[in-house]
Amino acid sequence: MGKVSVDISMSLDGFSAGPDDGFGQGLGVGGERLHSWLFGGDWSYGDEAGSAAGVDREVLDEIFTASGAHIVGRRMFDVVEGWGYQNPFQAPCFVLTHRVDDELRALAPTFTFVTDGIESALRQARAVAGDKDVSIGGGANVAQQFLRAGLVEELNLHLAPVFLGTGKRLFENLTSAPFTLKQDRVLVSPLATHLRYVVTPQAQSRQTS
C-alpha cells in the first residue's frame, strides 16, 4: 500500500489561495502566482499557459508517477470550474462534497463524488490506487481535515516566493498540532521551494519515543 500524501502550493505568508477566490474567480486576487511553478512562469486564466521545467518538472512528474488516486475538495473543484469537467490527473480523482446531483455526475463523469466523508474517500481512493500513493490535492480545508484525522503520512509543500497578505490560510484550524514533522527533502527552483516532510501523528510519536 502506498502513502497518503498532501501536495499543495503555499505563499511565504501561509496562504493556499488569494482573497475572493471562488467560481469564476479562480484562486482569487494574486492566487495564480502560487502555481507559476506548474506553468514555467507567469500565467493567467484564459491564456495559453506554459509548462513546468527543470526541478519543477521533476517534482510534478514524480507526483503523477507515484499517485494512483487523487482527492480534492468540492470548493477546489468549483474554483477551477471542474477543470472543464475532465479529470486533469493521470489517475482517478475523488471529489469530497456535501452536495451532488445527477446533472453534475453526467457533466463530469470522469470524477467520483464522495458525500460521506474523508474516511470513505480515502477507502475508495486506496482501493483503486493499489500499491501507489493517494495524493490529497486541496484545498486548504480538505488538507486540514486529513491532517487533523491523523491520516497523512507525507506533506509536500510547494512554497512560492510571493506574499499574498490575505486569503485562505493553509494551516488554519490546526491549533492542537496533532502531528510532528520530519523534514525529508528540499528542492529549489526560481519559482518554488519544494519541501517534503514525513508526518507522524502525535499519539504514535509518543509511543515510539
C-alpha positions as CSV (number, residue, x, y, z in Angstrom):
1,M,0.0,0.0,0.0
2,G,1.3,3.4,-0.9
3,K,1.5,6.6,1.2
4,V,-1.2,9.2,1.8
5,S,0.3,12.5,0.8
6,V,-0.8,16.1,0.8
7,D,0.5,18.0,-2.2
8,I,-0.3,21.7,-2.1
9,S,1.2,25.1,-3.0
10,M,1.5,27.9,-0.5
11,S,2.7,31.5,-0.3
12,L,5.5,32.6,2.0
13,D,3.0,34.0,4.4
14,G,1.0,30.8,4.6
15,F,-1.9,31.2,2.1
16,S,-3.1,28.5,-0.4
17,A,-5.4,30.9,-2.2
18,G,-5.8,34.6,-2.5
19,P,-8.7,36.8,-1.4
20,D,-12.0,36.5,-3.2
21,D,-11.3,33.0,-4.6
22,G,-14.3,31.2,-6.0
23,F,-16.3,30.1,-9.0
24,G,-15.3,32.3,-12.0
25,Q,-12.5,33.9,-10.0
26,G,-10.1,31.1,-9.7
27,L,-7.6,31.2,-6.8
28,G,-8.5,34.8,-6.0
29,V,-6.5,38.0,-6.3
30,G,-2.9,37.1,-7.0
31,G,-3.6,33.5,-6.2
32,E,-2.4,32.2,-9.6
33,R,1.2,33.1,-8.7
34,L,1.1,30.2,-6.3
35,H,1.1,27.9,-9.3
36,S,3.6,29.6,-11.5
37,W,5.9,26.7,-11.0
38,L,3.4,24.4,-12.7
39,F,3.4,26.6,-15.8
40,G,7.0,27.6,-16.1
41,G,6.3,31.3,-15.2
42,D,3.6,33.9,-15.0
43,W,0.2,32.8,-16.3
44,S,-3.4,33.9,-16.0
45,Y,-6.8,32.4,-16.5
46,G,-7.9,32.2,-20.1
47,D,-4.5,32.5,-21.6
48,E,-2.4,29.6,-23.0
49,A,-0.1,28.5,-20.2
50,G,3.4,27.1,-20.5
51,S,4.6,24.0,-18.7
52,A,6.9,23.2,-15.8
53,A,10.6,22.9,-16.4
54,G,13.7,21.8,-14.6
55,V,13.3,20.9,-10.9
56,D,9.6,21.9,-11.1
57,R,9.0,19.4,-13.9
58,E,10.8,16.7,-12.0
59,V,8.6,17.3,-8.9
60,L,5.4,17.3,-11.0
61,D,6.3,14.1,-12.8
62,E,7.2,12.5,-9.5
63,I,3.7,13.3,-8.1
64,F,1.9,11.9,-11.2
65,T,4.1,8.8,-11.4
66,A,3.7,8.0,-7.7
67,S,0.0,8.7,-7.4
68,G,-2.6,6.0,-8.0
69,A,-5.5,8.3,-7.0
70,H,-6.2,11.9,-6.1
71,I,-8.6,13.5,-3.6
72,V,-9.8,17.1,-3.8
73,G,-12.5,19.2,-2.2
74,R,-15.6,20.5,-3.8
75,R,-14.5,24.1,-3.3
76,M,-11.3,23.4,-5.2
77,F,-13.3,21.6,-7.9
78,D,-15.6,24.6,-8.2
79,V,-12.8,27.2,-8.1
80,V,-11.2,25.7,-11.2
81,E,-14.6,25.1,-12.8
82,G,-14.1,21.4,-12.7
83,W,-11.0,21.6,-15.0
84,G,-13.5,21.8,-17.8
85,Y,-15.2,18.7,-16.3
86,Q,-12.4,16.5,-17.4
87,N,-10.1,14.8,-14.9
88,P,-6.7,16.5,-15.4
89,F,-4.8,13.9,-13.4
90,Q,-3.3,10.6,-14.6
91,A,-5.3,8.6,-12.1
92,P,-8.8,8.6,-10.7
93,C,-10.0,11.7,-8.8
94,F,-12.4,11.7,-5.9
95,V,-14.2,15.0,-5.0
96,L,-15.3,15.4,-1.4
97,T,-18.7,17.2,-1.3
98,H,-21.8,17.7,0.7
99,R,-23.9,18.1,-2.4
100,V,-24.1,16.4,-5.8
101,D,-26.8,15.7,-8.2
102,D,-27.3,13.6,-11.3
103,E,-26.7,16.6,-13.6
104,L,-23.2,17.2,-12.2
105,R,-22.4,13.5,-12.4
106,A,-23.5,13.5,-16.0
107,L,-21.5,16.6,-16.7
108,A,-18.3,15.3,-15.0
109,P,-18.3,11.5,-15.5
110,T,-14.5,11.2,-15.1
111,F,-14.8,12.2,-11.4
112,T,-16.1,10.3,-8.4
113,F,-18.1,12.4,-6.0
114,V,-18.0,11.3,-2.3
115,T,-20.6,12.6,0.1
116,D,-19.9,10.5,3.2
117,G,-16.6,12.0,4.5
118,I,-12.9,11.8,4.2
119,E,-12.5,8.2,5.5
120,S,-14.9,6.9,2.8
121,A,-13.0,8.9,0.2
122,L,-9.7,7.5,1.4
123,R,-11.0,3.9,1.3
124,Q,-12.2,4.3,-2.2
125,A,-9.0,6.0,-3.3
126,R,-6.8,3.3,-1.8
127,A,-8.9,0.6,-3.4
128,V,-8.1,1.9,-6.9
129,A,-4.6,3.2,-6.1
130,G,-3.2,-0.3,-5.2
131,D,0.4,0.0,-4.3
132,K,0.6,3.6,-5.4
133,D,0.1,6.7,-3.3
134,V,-3.1,8.6,-2.6
135,S,-2.5,12.4,-3.2
136,I,-4.6,14.9,-1.3
137,G,-4.6,18.0,-3.6
138,G,-6.6,20.5,-1.5
139,G,-7.9,23.0,-1.0
140,A,-6.9,24.1,2.5
141,N,-10.0,22.8,4.3
142,V,-9.6,19.3,2.9
143,A,-5.9,19.2,3.8
144,Q,-6.7,20.3,7.3
145,Q,-9.3,17.6,7.7
146,F,-6.9,14.8,6.7
147,L,-4.1,16.2,8.9
148,R,-6.4,16.6,12.0
149,A,-7.6,13.0,11.5
150,G,-4.0,11.7,11.5
151,L,-4.4,10.2,8.0
152,V,-1.5,11.9,6.3
153,E,1.9,10.3,6.1
154,E,3.7,12.8,3.9
155,L,3.4,16.5,3.4
156,N,4.6,18.1,0.2
157,L,4.6,21.9,0.3
158,H,5.4,23.9,-2.9
159,L,6.4,27.2,-1.4
160,A,6.0,30.1,-3.9
161,P,8.2,33.2,-3.4
162,V,5.2,35.5,-3.0
163,F,3.3,37.3,-0.3
164,L,-0.5,37.4,-0.6
165,G,-1.3,39.3,2.6
166,T,-4.7,37.7,2.9
167,G,-6.7,34.8,1.6
168,K,-7.2,31.1,2.6
169,R,-4.7,30.1,5.3
170,L,-3.4,26.6,4.7
171,F,-2.7,25.7,8.3
172,E,-5.7,27.3,10.0
173,N,-7.7,25.2,12.4
174,L,-4.7,23.1,13.4
175,T,-4.0,24.8,16.8
176,S,-3.8,21.5,18.6
177,A,-0.8,20.4,16.5
178,P,-1.9,16.8,16.2
179,F,1.3,15.6,14.4
180,T,5.0,16.0,14.2
181,L,7.1,16.7,11.1
182,K,10.5,15.4,10.0
183,Q,12.0,17.3,7.0
184,D,12.9,14.7,4.4
185,R,13.8,16.8,1.3
186,V,14.3,20.3,-0.1
187,L,14.4,21.1,-3.8
188,V,14.7,24.6,-5.1
189,S,13.8,26.3,-8.4
190,P,13.4,30.0,-9.3
191,L,9.6,29.6,-8.9
192,A,9.2,27.4,-5.8
193,T,10.9,25.7,-2.9
194,H,9.6,22.1,-2.8
195,L,9.6,20.8,0.8
196,R,8.8,17.2,1.8
197,Y,8.0,16.2,5.4
198,V,7.3,12.8,7.0
199,V,4.2,13.2,9.1
200,T,3.7,11.3,12.3
201,P,0.5,11.6,14.4
202,Q,1.4,12.7,18.0
203,A,0.0,9.6,19.7
204,Q,2.2,7.4,17.5
205,S,5.2,9.7,18.1
206,R,4.8,9.4,21.9
207,Q,4.5,5.6,21.7
208,T,7.8,5.3,19.7
209,S,9.8,7.9,21.5
